[in-house]
Amino acid sequence: MRADLPALAPTQALFVGGAWRPGGDLFEVVDPATEQVLTRAVQATAADVDAAVRVARESLADRRWTALAPLERTRVLHRVADLIEAELEGLAVLETRDNGKPIERSRADVATAARTFRHFAGAPSRLLGTTVPIDSGAHHVYTTLEPVGVAALILPWNFPIMTGAFKIAPALAAGCPVVVKPAEQTPLTMLRLADLVTEAGVPAGVFNVLTGDGRVGAALVDHPGVDKVSFTGSTAVGRLVGEAAARRFARVTLELGGKSANVVFADADLDAAVTTAIRASFGHSGQMCTAGSRLLVQRSVLPEFARRLAGAARRVPVGDGLAGASRSGR
């Protein structure tokens, strides 16, 4: 497959206000399987962050997205899902080249991203307020739901397009303009998604992508024009994000790392337990917050379990994610 891969543009730009925005400093985006440079992306600056937040706030103020009829927003989000599905294989290959995961997993991730947009496409017509009677009926109060505002969406490197969809689709469904910051290791599918979102009909300024390292995420979290922060990543960085958002009372959602355990008792079927442990620990190369990468084993069966586990681990295939049938990509 690698011999037939299309060449990527030598440099990538930021996507701000519905247009591609060149930058100054660039960083290398590396294929982890070959350690070859795929392309170079922009290290966004404070000025780029200001520009992206400004156009997002302008789109919020003039209601170019939120003022669309709910069924029209639904149509656009369904169109995003259609375009992702139409480009599923290309996006999956791009994800594997960028991330290293097995191509089978990338295909599943892209399909999940499309389903996520389709699911949240139904939300705009379901975001309803309430009417509350407060006396005999002469008076009442009512509530309406309004977009929170500009949402900064900071993504991890392990599930770029899928986690991106988990954040972007509900934000757009609620009428929020977004500034997406992909992990610096894996920016490519988010940059491609910018084209698809625009083709689907999302207005300029509503969807923006800034690439770069943690300085970009920190600037977004601190920016007074950002109303909502969603961060997925490590516990250590999540703590910093939460503290920074709290200082200015910005709304924040944190999805941080986990360390779930497999518990094996003496009466367990050890073959089944080893199979489950291998899947939990080595699936997606173990790089996911739901990985069951801790094992708590009853002492009486620990030596036998460890022997079987070591043998199974030696048989886990490791290779180029594009080759297929690799449980662990490089």
Secondary structure in CASP SS format (residue, H / E / C, confidence):
PFRMAT SS
TARGET T0000
AUTHOR 0000-0000-0000
METHOD secondary structure of the structure
MODEL  1
M C 1.00
R H 1.00
A H 1.00
D H 1.00
L C 1.00
P C 1.00
A C 1.00
L C 1.00
A C 1.00
P C 1.00
T E 1.00
Q C 1.00
A C 1.00
L E 1.00
F E 1.00
V E 1.00
G C 1.00
G C 1.00
A E 1.00
W E 1.00
R E 1.00
P C 1.00
G C 1.00
G C 1.00
D C 1.00
L E 1.00
F E 1.00
E E 1.00
V E 1.00
V E 1.00
D C 1.00
P C 1.00
A C 1.00
T C 1.00
E C 1.00
Q C 1.00
V E 1.00
L E 1.00
T E 1.00
R E 1.00
A E 1.00
V E 1.00
Q C 1.00
A C 1.00
T C 1.00
A H 1.00
A H 1.00
D H 1.00
V H 1.00
D H 1.00
A H 1.00
A H 1.00
V H 1.00
R H 1.00
V H 1.00
A H 1.00
R H 1.00
E H 1.00
S H 1.00
L H 1.00
A H 1.00
D C 1.00
R C 1.00
R C 1.00
W C 1.00
T C 1.00
A C 1.00
L C 1.00
A C 1.00
P H 1.00
L H 1.00
E H 1.00
R H 1.00
T H 1.00
R H 1.00
V H 1.00
L H 1.00
H H 1.00
R H 1.00
V H 1.00
A H 1.00
D H 1.00
L H 1.00
I H 1.00
E H 1.00
A H 1.00
E C 1.00
L H 1.00
E H 1.00
G H 1.00
L H 1.00
A H 1.00
V H 1.00
L H 1.00
E H 1.00
T H 1.00
R H 1.00
D H 1.00
N H 1.00
G C 1.00
K C 1.00
P C 1.00
I H 1.00
E H 1.00
R H 1.00
S H 1.00
R H 1.00
A H 1.00
D H 1.00
V H 1.00
A H 1.00
T H 1.00
A H 1.00
A H 1.00
R H 1.00
T H 1.00
F H 1.00
R H 1.00
H H 1.00
F H 1.00
A H 1.00
G C 1.00
A C 1.00
P H 1.00
S H 1.00
R H 1.00
L C 1.00
L C 1.00
G C 1.00
T E 1.00
T E 1.00
V E 1.00
P E 1.00
I C 1.00
D C 1.00
S C 1.00
G C 1.00
A C 1.00
H C 1.00
H E 1.00
V E 1.00
Y E 1.00
T E 1.00
T C 1.00
L C 1.00
E C 1.00
P C 1.00
V C 1.00
G C 1.00
V C 1.00
A E 1.00
A E 1.00
L E 1.00
I E 1.00
L C 1.00
P C 1.00
W C 1.00
N C 1.00
F C 1.00
P H 1.00
I H 1.00
M H 1.00
T H 1.00
G H 1.00
A H 1.00
F H 1.00
K H 1.00
I H 1.00
A H 1.00
P H 1.00
A H 1.00
L H 1.00
A H 1.00
A C 1.00
G C 1.00
C C 1.00
P C 1.00
V E 1.00
V E 1.00
V E 1.00
K E 1.00
P C 1.00
A C 1.00
E C 1.00
Q C 1.00
T C 1.00
P C 1.00
L H 1.00
T H 1.00
M H 1.00
L H 1.00
R H 1.00
L H 1.00
A H 1.00
D H 1.00
L H 1.00
V H 1.00
T H 1.00
E H 1.00
A H 1.00
G C 1.00
V C 1.00
P C 1.00
A C 1.00
G C 1.00
V C 1.00
F E 1.00
N E 1.00
V E 1.00
L C 1.00
T C 1.00
G C 1.00
D C 1.00
G H 1.00
R H 1.00
V H 1.00
G H 1.00
A H 1.00
A H 1.00
L H 1.00
V H 1.00
D H 1.00
H C 1.00
P C 1.00
G C 1.00
V C 1.00
D C 1.00
K E 1.00
V E 1.00
S E 1.00
F E 1.00
T E 1.00
G E 1.00
S C 1.00
T H 1.00
A H 1.00
V H 1.00
G H 1.00
R H 1.00
L H 1.00
V H 1.00
G H 1.00
E H 1.00
A H 1.00
A H 1.00
A H 1.00
R H 1.00
R C 1.00
F C 1.00
A C 1.00
R E 1.00
V E 1.00
T E 1.00
L E 1.00
E E 1.00
L E 1.00
G C 1.00
G C 1.00
K C 1.00
S C 1.00
A E 1.00
N E 1.00
V E 1.00
V E 1.00
F C 1.00
A C 1.00
D C 1.00
A C 1.00
D C 1.00
L H 1.00
D H 1.00
A H 1.00
A H 1.00
V H 1.00
T H 1.00
T H 1.00
A H 1.00
I H 1.00
R H 1.00
A H 1.00
S H 1.00
F H 1.00
G H 1.00
H H 1.00
S H 1.00
G H 1.00
Q C 1.00
M C 1.00
C C 1.00
T C 1.00
A C 1.00
G C 1.00
S C 1.00
R E 1.00
L E 1.00
L E 1.00
V E 1.00
Q C 1.00
R H 1.00
S H 1.00
V H 1.00
L H 1.00
P H 1.00
E H 1.00
F H 1.00
A H 1.00
R H 1.00
R H 1.00
L H 1.00
A H 1.00
G H 1.00
A H 1.00
A H 1.00
R H 1.00
R C 1.00
V C 1.00
P C 1.00
V E 1.00
G E 1.00
D C 1.00
G H 1.00
L H 1.00
A H 1.00
G C 1.00
A C 1.00
S C 1.00
R C 1.00
S E 1.00
G E 1.00
R C 1.00
END
